[in-house]
Amino acid sequence: MKKLLCTLSILLVSSTVLLAGCTGNKEWRKVKDTVLPQLMEGNLKRRLPLIVHREISRDLDIGYVLDHEIGYDFIFRKNLEEWGISENTLHKTAMRNLEKIAKDTEIQLADAEEQETGRYAIIETGDGYDAARILLPAIQKKVRKYLGEEYIAATPTRDFLIFWHKDFSLGGQFMEEVEKQYKLGGKYKLTPRVFLVTKKGIEPLTKQPLEPKT
């Protein structure tokens, strides 16, 4: 009986340690509410190879930050070890936090032409996470209601997110503006690339505009 009780005690301790590893330690619990996803230029992971990231395209990644009242700090792999969490836990936590701050996001809806194909939308709140909102299914769904099942998105800088109808006749001109915004983006520039947004997710495209339907 003593041997059985001892075995059970060991199993309980092991389970507690395992659970603690899944949910993180005390230090993680202190910071987890300040964790957010942040888009970052692809070159950053080459300069900082130990930064935690997920690739979206060859020139754009999802990074993760600790948000402060002024500014933020990127998260590195050593931080995950210190906090006792996995990259997946970090990602899920960051996305939940972004959903909270983005739930009342104003999406500026506009049109350059009367027909549906002339529509576009902009997010520009100035909170430092405008471009990152492209990751949120709730934002994608709201834009889909205005632009249709599939549409184009661009994130030239951290603080600017624009969408337009995939058959937009002014798509080429919009792409030129995206290129201009990227070049003027300074330390906050992301990518001049455009993306196709569908119900399946975000697909990186070349810089060439899609041909409008005739």
Residue pairs with C-beta under 8 A, 6 or more apart in sequence:
20 84
21 84
21 85
22 85
22 86
22 89
23 85
23 89
24 32
24 83
24 84
24 85
24 89
25 83
25 84
27 82
27 83
28 83
28 84
28 85
31 66
31 83
32 93
33 97
34 66
34 67
34 68
34 97
35 64
35 65
35 66
35 67
35 75
35 90
35 93
35 94
35 97
36 64
36 65
36 67
36 72
36 94
36 97
36 98
36 101
36 129
36 132
37 62
37 63
37 64
37 65
37 91
37 94
37 95
37 98
37 129
37 132
37 135
38 62
38 63
38 64
38 65
38 72
38 74
38 128
38 129
38 132
38 158
39 56
39 60
39 61
39 62
39 63
39 131
39 132
39 134
39 155
39 158
39 190
40 51
40 53
40 60
40 61
40 62
40 63
40 74
40 190
41 59
41 60
41 61
41 189
41 190
41 191
42 55
42 57
42 58
42 59
42 60
42 61
42 191
43 59
44 51
44 53
44 61
44 63
45 51
45 53
45 61
48 74
48 76
50 76
50 77
50 78
51 63
51 74
51 75
51 76
51 77
52 63
52 64
52 74
52 75
52 76
52 77
52 79
52 80
52 87
52 90
53 61
53 62
53 63
53 64
54 61
54 62
54 91
55 61
55 62
56 62
56 195
56 202
56 204
57 191
57 193
57 195
57 204
58 204
59 191
59 193
60 155
60 190
60 191
60 193
60 204
62 91
62 132
62 135
63 74
63 75
64 74
64 75
64 90
64 91
64 94
65 72
65 73
65 74
65 75
66 72
66 73
66 75
67 128
72 128
75 90
80 86
80 87
80 90
95 135
95 136
98 129
98 132
98 133
98 135
98 136
99 136
99 138
101 127
101 129
102 129
102 133
102 136
102 138
102 139
103 138
105 123
105 125
105 133
105 139
106 123
106 125
107 121
107 122
107 123
107 139
107 142
107 143
107 146
108 121
108 122
108 123
108 124
109 119
109 121
109 146
110 119
110 120
110 121
110 122
111 118
111 119
111 120
112 118
112 119
112 120
112 168
112 170
113 169
116 148
116 165
117 165
117 167
117 168
117 169
117 212
117 213
118 165
118 168
118 169
118 170
119 146
119 147
119 164
119 165
119 168
120 147
120 162
120 163
120 164
120 165
120 168
120 174
121 143
121 146
121 147
121 162
121 163
121 164
122 160
122 161
122 162
122 163
123 130
123 133
123 139
123 160
123 161
123 162
124 130
124 159
124 160
124 161
126 159
128 158
128 159
129 158
130 158
130 159
130 160
130 161
131 155
131 157
131 158
131 159
131 160
131 161
131 190
132 158
133 139
133 161
134 140
134 153
134 155
134 161
134 195
134 197
134 202
135 202
140 197
143 151
143 163
143 197
144 151
144 197
144 199
147 163
147 164
147 165
147 166
148 165
148 166
149 198
149 199
150 166
150 196
150 197
150 198
151 163
151 164
151 165
151 166
151 196
151 197
152 163
152 164
152 165
152 166
152 168
152 171
152 194
152 195
152 196
152 197
152 205
152 210
153 161
153 162
153 163
153 194
153 195
153 196
153 197
153 202
154 161
154 162
154 163
154 174
154 175
154 178
154 192
154 193
154 194
154 195
155 161
155 190
155 191
155 195
156 178
156 179
156 181
156 182
156 185
156 189
156 190
156 191
156 192
157 181
157 182
157 184
157 185
157 188
157 189
157 190
158 185
158 188
158 189
158 190
159 188
160 181
162 174
162 178
163 197
164 170
164 171
164 174
166 196
166 210
167 210
167 212
167 213
168 174
168 212
169 212
171 209
171 210
171 212
172 209
174 209
175 192
175 194
175 207
175 209
178 192
178 194
179 192
179 207
182 189
182 190
182 191
182 192
183 189
183 192
192 207
193 204
193 205
193 206
193 207
194 205
194 207
194 209
195 202
195 203
195 204
195 205
196 202
196 203
196 205
197 203
